[in-house]
Amino acid sequence: MARESAEAEARNPRSQAAYARADHLFGRVPMTWMNKTAGAFPRYLATARGARVTDVDGHEYVDFCLGDTGAMTGHSPAAVTAAVQHRFAELGGATAMLPTEDAEWVGAELTRRFGPTRWSFSLTATDANRWAIRLARAVTGRPKILVNSYCYHGSVDESLIVTGPDGTGTARPGNVGAPCDVTLTSRVAEFNDLDQLERELAHGDVAAVLMEPALTNIGIVLPEPGYLDGVRELTRRHGTLLINDETHTFSAGPGGCTAAWDLEPDVLTIGKAIGGGIPAGAYGLSADLADRLLGRDDLDLVDMGGVGGTLAGNALSVAAMRATLEHVLTDDAFAHMHRLAERFEAGVGAGIEKHALPWSVSRLGARTEYRFSSPAPRTGTEAAAAGDTELEDFLHLYLANRGILLTPFHNMALMCPDTTEQDVDRHTELFAAALAELAG
Ligand code: PMP
């Protein structure tokens, strides 16, 4: 680690100096999470195109981070660049507060892919989740939201709950400025644990289960056979809505896990990649749910009721979503990305096997992840226990010093339409070399 840190300093003097100068930024970075970097300072971005990123010190990287899914399209894909250029520079009007005809096209395409039939837009997945939660509480008249332990749905207050050692809900460690005890607003169940879910829903106070069809933010935790069917059956039986957050699980295919696995959520939320790099998010409701909400005179859905944002659904963001869905994240693109992710998974698997390490590798369509436990974790709590920050930092720094970026916070590698077999093989080679050094 000392050797790799010294190497990072020697390779990146300009990034290091920029970081040292950034006295006017909270934590020296534009966003505090940018301090989650292997090494003593972040590498500063110069350019990004497709699956390639360059830093201000002139190094090029194969980018498997891809903005933690925001750039699953590849960076600045041509179709989105053209649509954004046309909308912003030629037509203008990103903040005109008027709808554009593109929005209905996007709504119809999201319905074709994911199912829900009435869509509304946001600029982030966090906001899509926040607004979906408010609508779920409004329509059911129930106060609580249930999430899976060690989920991540953005900085959503209700979701910052984990299962404590005694099996009951408790605040997620480190939660900043919680408005109240999280158990007043939330319940929690382990992923893949239908008994716990049933016990929690039986209280009759849960408006919605907000979940990813596979956990993706604590490594990948895949659903066991029958689990998602069980969730749907239990939520229906207890009058609880099911919100699928497909922001990351979109990697499973053109219609995310919802289409790939025939899921039937009442509400679907998504963000990041659907804007192709331009801020965009969406939530979709079933027609019945939408009608029930619109028919309620007591709900202010238009003005100050707590659902919406001034820039949400703006013409630029909607044009970017249309270009992404029409031209970039197509069926063919997903087929290519899935093939490469299989190759990536096989390469990592071979490295793990060669050294007989107690690690595992998981894949969800275009997304892969290695985790320091074997077999792969089956709950969020198990996945959290398998974390090893020091080992993770070493691997990230080792790879970054040799031109490969993984996603900070975990060992996630995502494929985009521009990723190549050579890119994947370069990772396999370096991963094997890092393991040989560690094992040696
Ligand atoms: N949902 C999921 C599943 C996520 O992984 C994330 C972010 N990693 C979000 C929502 C929030 O996205 P954003 O930070 O863009 O609002």
Residues whose N, C-alpha, C, O or C-beta is under 5 A from the ligand:
A	BS01	PMP	T124 A125 T126 D127 Y152 H153 G154 D245 T247 H248 G271
